[in-house]
Amino acid sequence: MHPAVRILGVILYIACVAQGGWPVLMAGGALVAAALARLGTPGLRRFAAMAARLKWFFLSIVLVFGWFTPGLPLAPDLGPLSPSVTGVLQGVERTLVLLLAVGAVVWLLQGTSRERLVQGLLWLTRPLARLAFPRERFAVRLVLTLEALPQVRLLAAEAATSGAQAGGPRQRLRRLGDRAADLFHRVLQAAEEAPLDPIRLPSEAPPAPRHWLVLALVILPLALLALAG
């Protein structure tokens, strides 16, 4: 499939599941599950790793919606300390939306090479060429940033685990500043030592009609479900 169609499909998919209700989430979940299954073990592992890093964020969403949304109490015996049924359901729904968005992004990044991502971004930004928008620079920088994020995350994890953790608040703040400075220098050093791999800008061939047909067959049902909900 043309990379521009893949990128546009992910954007439209996320928009549909974000606006829809439970029927859209169920249909979108089936699509993401099938897409990740086609990627095989590497794609599933990448999705699991990204979801695991967001677990506390997901939990905070459920807690905020559960305890700050009025409605019937989930546990009446707790009185005012009980979360509401409506709030918990809304929190779970928002969490599922984010999970599906993560799955769609993993499918895009795992199944699309760097050159094809650049090709898709260049084709999608063609209308901006008349406004003197630097399309090539934008596409290359965006793709390189996405590729560098995992390496920066590893450096951040190493910096977070280094050093003692004992001491008062002032000492902990000082160590936090030292780790941030050390992380900054590590990132600069890694950037200077990284090999200069050339990036070939592919031709901006338009997507084939069958690619647009596949996109319509996938997105239109989700859009109709979202509008019906």
Solvent accessible surface area in square Angstrom, and as a share of the most:
residue,aa,sasa,rsa
1,M,83,0.37
2,H,14,0.06
3,P,1,0.01
4,A,0,0.00
5,V,0,0.00
6,R,32,0.12
7,I,14,0.07
8,L,49,0.24
9,G,11,0.11
10,V,10,0.06
11,I,98,0.50
12,L,65,0.32
13,Y,14,0.05
14,I,52,0.26
15,A,51,0.40
16,C,15,0.09
17,V,0,0.00
18,A,31,0.24
19,Q,147,0.65
20,G,7,0.06
21,G,24,0.23
22,W,98,0.34
23,P,81,0.51
24,V,1,0.00
25,L,8,0.04
26,M,146,0.65
27,A,35,0.27
28,G,0,0.00
29,G,22,0.21
30,A,65,0.50
31,L,67,0.33
32,V,14,0.08
33,A,61,0.47
34,A,58,0.45
35,A,21,0.16
36,L,8,0.04
37,A,65,0.50
38,R,214,0.78
39,L,40,0.20
40,G,27,0.26
41,T,73,0.42
42,P,79,0.50
43,G,0,0.00
44,L,86,0.43
45,R,173,0.63
46,R,75,0.27
47,F,45,0.19
48,A,57,0.44
49,A,43,0.33
50,M,45,0.20
51,A,19,0.15
52,A,51,0.40
53,R,119,0.43
54,L,63,0.31
55,K,108,0.46
56,W,177,0.62
57,F,109,0.45
58,F,19,0.08
59,L,83,0.41
60,S,46,0.30
61,I,23,0.12
62,V,35,0.20
63,L,79,0.39
64,V,85,0.49
65,F,65,0.27
66,G,1,0.01
67,W,122,0.43
68,F,163,0.68
69,T,28,0.16
70,P,121,0.76
71,G,49,0.47
72,L,139,0.69
73,P,59,0.37
74,L,98,0.49
75,A,34,0.26
76,P,97,0.61
77,D,146,0.76
78,L,97,0.48
79,G,35,0.34
80,P,135,0.85
81,L,128,0.64
82,S,14,0.09
83,P,12,0.08
84,S,7,0.04
85,V,53,0.31
86,T,59,0.34
87,G,0,0.00
88,V,33,0.19
89,L,92,0.46
90,Q,71,0.31
91,G,0,0.00
92,V,53,0.31
93,E,29,0.13
94,R,77,0.28
95,T,16,0.09
96,L,61,0.30
97,V,10,0.06
98,L,60,0.30
99,L,46,0.23
100,L,19,0.09
101,A,17,0.13
102,V,17,0.09
103,G,0,0.00
104,A,7,0.06
105,V,49,0.28
106,V,0,0.00
107,W,59,0.21
108,L,18,0.09
109,L,31,0.15
110,Q,67,0.30
111,G,38,0.37
112,T,11,0.06
113,S,58,0.37
114,R,56,0.20
115,E,55,0.25
116,R,93,0.34
117,L,15,0.07
118,V,0,0.00
119,Q,21,0.09
120,G,0,0.00
121,L,21,0.10
122,L,2,0.01
123,W,51,0.18
124,L,51,0.25
125,T,16,0.10
126,R,117,0.43
127,P,98,0.62
128,L,67,0.33
129,A,51,0.39
130,R,228,0.83
131,L,137,0.68
132,A,93,0.72
133,F,72,0.30
134,P,69,0.43
135,R,28,0.10
136,E,74,0.33
137,R,146,0.53
138,F,79,0.33
139,A,0,0.00
140,V,32,0.18
141,R,155,0.56
142,L,65,0.32
143,V,2,0.01
144,L,73,0.36
145,T,73,0.42
146,L,58,0.29
147,E,68,0.30
148,A,42,0.33
149,L,84,0.42
150,P,54,0.34
151,Q,117,0.52
152,V,52,0.30
153,R,90,0.33
154,L,121,0.60
155,L,35,0.18
156,A,37,0.28
157,A,53,0.41
158,E,91,0.41
159,A,4,0.03
160,A,58,0.45
161,T,112,0.65
162,S,47,0.31
163,G,57,0.55
164,A,72,0.56
165,Q,107,0.47
166,A,80,0.62
167,G,43,0.41
168,G,28,0.27
169,P,95,0.60
170,R,177,0.65
171,Q,85,0.38
172,R,118,0.43
173,L,123,0.61
174,R,158,0.57
175,R,52,0.19
176,L,100,0.50
177,G,40,0.39
178,D,85,0.44
179,R,51,0.18
180,A,61,0.47
181,A,50,0.39
182,D,57,0.30
183,L,43,0.21
184,F,124,0.52
185,H,116,0.52
186,R,74,0.27
187,V,45,0.26
188,L,82,0.41
189,Q,105,0.47
190,A,44,0.34
191,A,67,0.52
192,E,145,0.65
193,E,123,0.55
194,A,50,0.38
195,P,105,0.66
196,L,173,0.86
197,D,85,0.44
198,P,123,0.77
199,I,44,0.22
200,R,166,0.61
201,L,81,0.40
202,P,21,0.13
203,S,86,0.56
204,E,54,0.24
205,A,48,0.37
206,P,92,0.58
207,P,11,0.07
208,A,26,0.20
209,P,113,0.71
210,R,161,0.59
211,H,28,0.12
212,W,89,0.31
213,L,106,0.53
214,V,63,0.36
215,L,20,0.10
216,A,36,0.28
217,L,118,0.59
218,V,57,0.33
219,I,15,0.08
220,L,102,0.51
221,P,67,0.42
222,L,2,0.01
223,A,27,0.21
224,L,116,0.57
225,L,69,0.35
226,A,18,0.14
227,L,147,0.73
228,A,88,0.69
229,G,95,0.91
